[in-house]
């Protein structure tokens, strides 16, 4: 998801997307701990997406 797409979302949509991505990240790390996953870069990408979501959410909260 691109930053321009994130800017178009509301705070509630960002919160829902953030919760979903945190769940995906948790599943990825758990799966990687048990058996190494095929592409471990997915973990890094998920972590960065979570950070971008949190950053955009905080920016929108400060504007309000």
Secondary structure, 3 states (H helix, E strand, C coil): CCHHHHHCCCHHHHHHHHHHHHHHHHHHHHHHHHCCCCCCHHHHHHHHHHHHHHHHHHHHHHHC
